[in-house]
Structure formats: C-alpha cells, structure tokens
C-alpha cells in the first residue's frame, strides 16, 4: 500500500525508516518545515511537501505522527475529499475516535519507545500498541505493524492513556533525573560518564527483578542524616530540592509497604 507520512519529527523519522526498510512504499512526507520533510523524504524515497493542502490523494493510508495539539487541528484538512482512505495516528494519549466524522477507516499505531532523529532504533523489538475503528482498519494496521515489529498488541484508548502515563514515569522523568545529575556533576567538574555504569546496572536489574526490589539508597531506610546533608547541598536549586524530598518520601513509603506485604 502507498503510505503518506504526516510528520517528520523524532517518531516519524524512526517509523518512516522502519517502514521503508521493511519494503513499504512511502510516497510522501509532510511537515510544516520543508527542510524537515525533505530530510526524511530523501532517506525513504518520498516526495516532500510543507502545505497540508498539497498532501497527495493518491496514498492508500496516512500515518499521522504529530504533536497532540497539532494532530486535532490538522485532521479536518487532511481528511478532506479523501475520507475513504485509512488514517492512523501515533499519539499515546489521544483517542482513536479523533478521526470520527472525518474518516471511515482509522486507528492508532502507538510504538512505545523514546525516539531521536539522530539515533535510529531497531523497531523489531519495540512494542507497538494498536486500536482500530473496524475489521478492515484492524487488518491493514495489523499487517503494517507486523512488517516492522515482532511485538504487536491490541490496546484500547482508555488503557493506552495509562500505558503512556507509565511510560512518562519510566522514561521522561528518569531522563530528567539524569539531567539534574549531570548539572550537579558539571558544577563540580565531574564528568557525567562516571554515572553510566551505575545507570546501566540499574536498568539491567529491572530486567530480572521488580523495581521495588531493585531500589537502594538512603531513602529506602530514610537515613535522615544523609538526606538532610544532601538537601542542604541543593539549597541553591529549590526545585531540585523539592524533587529530592518528594522522591525520598515516595521511595521510603514504597519500601515500608513492601515490608508490610
């Protein structure tokens, strides 16, 4: 099937490359920034456009990989005069019914992974969560996802919201903690790469045990002497100090509940 890719950001770039490498035909890439569309289109043998009104009518399906606030606003224009096509969005927190009233066949293709343009990931190991408006859309979506991933699951819009929330904690918040750590180290002329073995070992442990069983550090036993001294070191960054305090309380509360089980 001929695919039009609506978006040229981090997710769209990785998804586009995966689809192309799996033998899918991508005929067009749309982005409001033409240079972004061209950059991706050149990699996957597609045409680049920067005007939504110039998106081709000749595609069979349209994959919309845009920010949530842009996604809603672009659908009416995208589906105009081609409501009989297939439309799939990639947003973790948006309902499948966002296309309702604009298209006959639609669904969600949510690959749960963190993406960057600069780093192309192996899509085969990425869990892809799908939802479709009907039998026909589900069949097309299943075939499409099977061509790029070995881990395809059906998940409703309601449950996907919680999946996305859990991913925010497991990825986005964790990465922000890396940034806080990096800032503390940089101010004291210590390279961040000394943390990498610690980060890698922590990640490896949760492959083999529950996160609560892998937890270590002063907050587990709520060592007030250590916690108090470390909080004093954060006096110059009140937001980081608040994060430290809340995280410590949460870790200790989890540890107590674990002991009570």
N, C-alpha and C positions, 0 to 999 in steps of 0.2 A: 504493500500500500504506500501511496505517496503521502509524506508527512510534512506539515508546516510547523516549525518550531517558533513559538511566540515567546521571545525572551532570549537573552544572550548573556545572562549572569553566571554565577558560580554553578548553580544546579543545572541550568540549561546547557552550559558548556560540557559538563561531565556527561549528562544524559545524551546530548547530541552526539558526542564522540562514541559513547557506548552503542547507541542505535546504529550509527554509521558503520562501526567495526563489526556489528552483528549482521550486516547485509541489508539493513533497512534503507529505503530511499528517502532522503530528506531533500525536499525541493526548494525550501525557502526558510530563511531565518529573519524574524522581525525583532527590531529593537528601536526604541526612540532615539538612541545614539547610533548613528550609522556606522561609525568606526567599530563599535562593539559587534554589530550584526555582521560586518564584513570579516572581522577577525575569526568569528566562529564559522561563518559560511564558507570561508576559504579552506577550513580544516575538513569540512564534511561535504564538499562539492555541491553547495547550495547557492541560491540567489539571496542577496541581502537587500532588505527594504527597511525604511525608517518611518513609513506612514502606514497606519493601520488600515487605511482605505485602499492601500495597494497590496494588501495580503491576498495571495492568489486564491481563486475559486477552484483551481484545478487539483488541490490536495484532497485526499480522502479523509484524513484525520488531522486534527490540530492539537498540539500539546502546549498548554499554556503554563509557562514557568516564570511567573512574575510575583512581585511583592503583593501581599494580600490587598492592600488599599488600591493598587493599580488593577488588580485582577477584576474586581467588581465593576469598575468603571469602563473597562475595555470590552467586556463581553457583548454588549448590545451591538457595537460597531463590528466586532469580529464575526459574529454570527449572522449579520445582516445579509440577506439573499443567499445564504448557504446553510440554512437551519437543518438540512437533511444530512449534513456531514457528522463526523464523530469528533467530540471535544473532550479532552481530558486535562484537568489541572493537577498541579503537583503540590498544592499547599496542604500542610499538615493540619491546620486549624480551621480550614474553610469547608463548608458543607458541600456535598455532591450536588445538592439542589440549586447551587448558584447559577447553573445553566438553565434551570427550569423556566419554560416560557420563551426561551431563545433558541433552543436546540432540541431535536428529537432523541438523539443518542449522545449520552455523555457519561462521564465518570471521573474517578480520581486515581492517579498514579502517584503514590507518596513513597519515594525512596528515603528510608530513614538513615541518613548519613550527613556528616558535615562536608561541605564542598568548597573548594577554592579553584579558581581558573588555573592557577599555577601548578596545581597538583591533580593529575588525572587518576582517579581511583579505579579499582577493579570492581565493576558493577556486579559481577557474578556472585560475590559474597554479600552484597548489600540486600537486606530485607526490603522488599517492595510490597506495600500495602495497597490493595485495590478495592474499589467500590464502583458499581455501575448502575445505570438507570434501568437497564433491562437486559434480556438474554443476548441480544445482538451486540450491544456495547460491551457486555461482560466477555463475550467470546473474543472480540477484537482486542480488548485490553489484556486478556489473559495471554493470547498469542504474542502480543507485543512485549509484555513483561517477561515471558518465558524465553524470549530471544536474547535478553540481556542479563537476567538474574536467575540463579538457582533457588532463590528463596522468595517465593511469591505467596502472599497471604491475603485473604479477604478480611476486611475490617470495616465496620460501619462508621459513619461520620461522627456519631456520638463517642464511640470508643477511640477513634483516631485522635480526638481532642485530648484525651488523657495520655495517649501514646506520645503526642507532641509535647505535652507538659512534662512528662517524664524525661523526654529527650533534652529539654531545656535544662533540667537539673543535671543530667548525666554528662552533658556536653558543654552547653553555653556557659553555665555557671562555673563549671570546673575550669574551663579555659580562662574565665575572668580571674579565677584564683591564681592561675599561672601568671597572669599579667600583674597582679598585686605582688606576687612573689618576686617577679622579675624587677619590679620597681624598687622593692626593698633591697634586693641584691645590687642593683645598679648604683643606688645611692651610697653603697658601702664598698664599691669597686670589687664586687664578687661576680664572676661570670655566671649567667643563668644555666649554662650547660652542666654545671655541677649538680643540678637538680634532675637531670634527665634519667640517671639510673634509678632514682627514687620514684619518679613519675612512672617509668616503665614497670618497675616491680609492683607498684600499687595497682596498675592496670592489669598486670598478669594475674595477680591474686584473685581478682573478682571473676576470672575465668574458672577458678577452682573452688571458691567458697563464696558464701553470701557476703555482700558488702558490710553488713553489721559485724560479721565475724572477722573481717579483714581490718576493721578500724583500730588504729593505735593512736598514741599521743596523749598529752596531758589532759585533754578534755574528757577522755574516757573515764578516768577516775576523778576528774575535776580537781586537779592539783592546783589549789588556789595560789600557792607561792609562785609557780611558774606562770600561770595565767595572768596574775597581777603584774608581774615584771614585764611580760610581753605586751600587755595592754599599754603600759607606760611608754614603751618604745613606739607606740602608734599614736601618741598624743598629737603629733603634727598632722595626722591624717584621720580626722574624726569619723569619716565614712568607713574607712578600713577598720577602724577600731570597733565600730558598731557591728560590722560584718563578723569580725573576730569573736565578739561577745555572743552574738546570736548563734553562730556556728558552734561555739563551745557549749552553749546551753543545749542546743539540739543534739549534739553528739553525746553529751552526758545523759540526757533524758532517754535516748535510744539505748544506751548501754544499761541503764537501770531497768528499762522494760525488758531487755534481753535476759537480764539476771532473774527477773521475776517469772519468766516462762518455764 
